[in-house]
Amino acid sequence: MKLTSAIDFFIEDMWSSGRMGSEATERDYRGTLRAHAEDVSNRDPRVTNRDDVKATLRRWQHPNTQRKQRSVLVSFYDWMVEEGHRKDHPARQTRRAKRRPTSVYRLSGEEAIRLLTAAEGAREKRAIYLGLCAGLRSGELRGLQGRHFQRPGWVWVSADIAKGKRERWVPVSEELASIAEELRSVLDPDDYALPAQRWRDPGVNSEKVDKRKHPMSAKALWELVKRVGQRAGIAAPLHPHLMRHAFAEQVTRHAGVRNAQHLLGHAGIATTETYLANPTPDELRTSVTGFAFGITERVFSPLAKMAANPVEATTGIEPV
C-alpha cells in the first residue's frame, strides 16, 4: 500500500464519519499528508517511523504551525491504528511543539466606527457592514447569496457556507438593516452579495459571463478590507477576520458570551473565549479614566516642600 492511496481512504472515512466538514479542511489535510508522502518517497505507511514524522514536521519552523501540522499527522496515524494497519503510532511518539503567543491587532470601538464610515460604494459597504455587524468569516462573507437574506431581519448562514456545516441565523442589527434590506430587494436567490469583478475561465473566455453568479476571491476581500482600513486612517494592516473579532468583543459585552458563541457559530464556548482573552482597547481606556497620582499643591509633603524651598520651610520667611 502506498501512502497516497492510504490518504485517499483516510479522507473518505473522515467525510463519511462526519469528522470533516468542508473542502477547505480537506485541502489542509491533503497538503500536510502529501508533504509527508514526499518526505518518505511514498513508502508504505505501515512501515514509516518516528523519524519520518519528525522530518516532515521540520518543514515548518514556527511552533504554532508545527503543532497544527502534527495534529493532522496524529489524526492520520490514529486512523491507521484503528483500521488495524499498525500497532504503534509514530506521530504520537513525537513531542508537540510549545505554543508561541500570537500578536493580534484588535479594533477599538472608535476604529470600528471609522471603518464603517470609510466604506464607499455598495461593494465596500456590504463587505464592511456584514463583517463588523454580523461577525461573518471570510468564506461566509464571500458565500452569501440572495437566498441568505430572504427572511426579513435575519442573515441566514447556511450549512454549505458555514464552517463545520453549523447553520445559524444572525439577527440584523439597526446599523446593518439598510444593507440587508437592499440585498434582499436587489439580489436573485443565486446572486452573490459580493460578486467577482473579473471572472477568467479558459473554457469560456469567448463567452459573456454573469459575474453576479460567481463569488469574489479571498484575496480580493482581503485587499478591500485593507484599502478601507487605510482610508479610515488605521495604521495596522487589516484583514477580514479582525472585523469578526471586533463583532465578538462588542456583542459579548452587550449580550453575554453564551449568546456570542451562537451568533459566531462556534462549536464550543471555549473558542469564543479565545477572542476575549485580554481586555479590549476600549476597556483598557475606561479602566484608567480619572486615574492620576494626585500631584497637586494640597498633597505636597513637608519634605517635598523643604526640598523645593529650604529657607521658607524652616523659618516661614519668604526669601528676598
N, C-alpha and C positions, 0 to 999 in steps of 0.2 A: 504493500500500500504506500503510495506517495503522499507526501504531506499536503499537496494541493488538493488531492482527492478527499482527504480527511477534512480539510477546511470546508469543502462544499457540503459534506454530510453534516458537519457541525453547525453550519449556518442554517441548513434546512431544519435541523432539530430545534435550533433556537427559535425559529419562526413558529414552528408547529406547537411548541410548548408555551408560547406566549412570552418568552424571555427576550425577544427582540421586537421592537415596536415601530421602527422607522428605517427607511432606506439610508438615512444619514448614519445611523448606528451600524448598519451592515457595512457601509463603506469604511467606517473607522476600524471595525473588527478585521475586515479583509485586508486593509492596509497594513496593520500590525502583523497579521499572520503570514501575509505574503513576504514581508521583510524577513520573518523567521524562516520561511521556506528557502529564501535566497541564501541566508546565512548557513543553512545546513545542506545546501545543494539538493534540496527537495528530497531528503532522505525519508525513510520510513519513520513516522512519528512514534512508533513503538520502541525505537532504539535511540532516540535523542536523549540527551542528558543535561544536567545542571549547567555545565559549561556552555552548551549550545544556547540555552536560555540567556545566560549572562552575556554572551556575545551579542545577541540581538538587543538586549537592554542597553548595551554600551552605545548604540546608535543615538540615543537621546541623552544629552548632557544635563539638562535641567531635571532636578529630582522630582518635581511635580509631574512633569511629562513622563518620566520613567515610571512613576507609580501608576499612572493611568495605563501605560502600555503593559506593565506587568500584570495588571488586573485582567487584561484580555488574554494573556498567555495562561494565567491561572484558570480562567474560565474554560479555555480550550482543553487544557490537560485534566481539569476536573471531569469534563465530558469523556475524555479518553479513558479515565479510570472507571467512571460509571458504566461505560459501554463494555468494559471488560478487556479493553485493548492493552492496558498497562496495570501494573501493580504498584509502581512507585509514581511520584509526582515531581518532575524536575523543576517546575516553576515555583512550587511551594518550598523548594529547597534553597531558593534564593532569598536574600534579605530585602525587605521592602525599603525603598529609599525614604529618608526623612523629609517630611513635607516642609517646604520653604514658604514662609509668609509671603503673600502676594500684596502688591500695592494697587488699589483700585480707586480711581478718581470718583468722587461722589458729588453729584449736583446738589447745590443748596436750593432752597425754595425760590430764592431770588433768581438764580441762574435758570431754573426750570421755566419761570415766567418769561425771562428774556428769550429763551429758546422758542417758546410758543409764539412770542411776539415777532421774532425774527423770521419765522416761516413765511415764504412768499409763494403765491400761486397755489392751485388746487393740489398739485402733486406733493409739494413740501408740507402743506398743512395737513394733508391726510396722514403722511408718514409720522410727523412730529406729534400731532394730537393723539393719534391712535397708540403711539409708543408711550407717551407720557401719561395719558389719561385712561388707558386701558391695560397698560403693562404687558403688551404682547411681545413675544420673542421675534427675532428677525425672520425666521421661517414662517411664523404665523402671520406677521405683517404682510409678507410677500405672497402668502397663500390666500389672503382674504379676497372673496368674490362677492358679487351682488347678493348671492343666496345667504351670506352671513349677516345681512342687515335687514332681512325681510320681517323680522319681528320688531315692531316699533319699541324703542327704548332699550334694546339689547344688542350686543355683539356676540354672535354665536361662533365659538371656536370649535369647529367640528373635529371629529376624531382623525380625519385624514390630514389635517394640517397641525394638530396639536402634538406636542412631544409626548411620547409614550401612549399615543391614541387616547389621552384623557380629555374627553369632551368637556367643555364648560361654557357657561353663559356669563358674560360680563355686563353688568348694568351700565347704561350710557349716563355719564355724569353731565352736569349742567354745561361744563366747558366743552364737552365733546358732542353735545346734542346737535348743533348745526351741521357738523361734519357728517355725523351718522345719518341724519335726515337727507342730506344732499346725496350721499352714496346710495341710500335706499331708493331715492327717486330717479336717479340717472343711470344706474347700472342694471344691465340684464343679469339674470342669475349666474351666468358663466363668465361675466366680465370681471377682470381683476381690478381691485381698488387701486393697486399700484402696478399698472401695466408696464411692459417693456417699452422703452423708447426706440430701440433698434432691435430687430429680430433677424438673425442670419441663420439660414439653413441651406447648405449646398444643394439640397434636393428641390428647394422651392424658390431659389434666388430670382428666378424669372417671373414668379407669380406675386401678386399683391397679397400681403399677409395682414390680417387684422391683429394689430399689436395688443388690442384690448383682451385678447384671448390667451395672452402669454404673460407670465409674471416677470417683474423686474428681477435682476440678479442680486445676489448678496453683496457683491462689490458696489453696484450702483446705489443700493440703500446705504451702505457704509459711507460712500462719498457724499451722498445727500445730507446725512446727519452731520458729518464733519464740516461741510460747507455752511450749513445753517448755524452750527456752533461758532464758526469763525465770524460770521456776520453778527452773531449775538455778543461778540466780544469775550468769549470764553477761551482762555488761553490753552487749556488742556485739549488734546485731540480727542474728540468724542466719537463714540460708536453706538450702534443701536441698543446694545444691552444696557448701557448706562441709563437709558430712559426707563427701562424696566425696573432697574434698581431704585430710581427716583420715585416711581409709582409705588413700589413695595414699601418704601420708607414712609411716604405720605399716607397711604391707605392704612398702614398698620397703626399709625398714631391716631387715625380717625376712627377705624373700625375694629382694631384688635388683630393680633397675629393669626387667630384661627380663621377669621374671615379673609384675611390677606392670603392665607395659604390656598384657599379655594378659588379666589379671584386670580391668583397667579398660576393655578394649575399644578401645584407641587404635590407629589405623591405623599410626602410626609412633612410635618411641621418643622422638623429639624432643618430641612432645606431652606424654608422661609427664614428661619432664624439666622442662617449664614449671611443673609442680606442685611441683617440688623445687628451684627456682632459688635459694632462700635457706635458711639453716639454720632448722630448726623451733624453736618456743619451747622445747621440751624440750632440744634440742641446745645452744641458747644458754645455758640454765641450767646444764647439765652442764659447759659449757666454762669457767665461772667458779667452779665449786665448788672451794673451797680457795684461791681467789685472794685475795691481800692484799698491801699494800705493805710489810708487816713492821714496823709501827710498834710496836716493843717496847723494853724497857729495854736489852736487850743490843745493840741496833743504834744506840743514841744516839751520835752522833759527839761528840768533844770540843768542837767549835764549838757544837753544839746545846746541850750541857750548860753551856758557858760563858754562852751567851745566857740560859739558864734561871736560873743562879745564879753570877754572875761571881766573887764572893768565894771560895766553896768551890772553884771550878775553878782559881783561881790560887794559893791558899795552902794548900789542903787542910784549912782550919779552917772548921767549920760556923759560920755567923753566929749570934750570940746572939739 
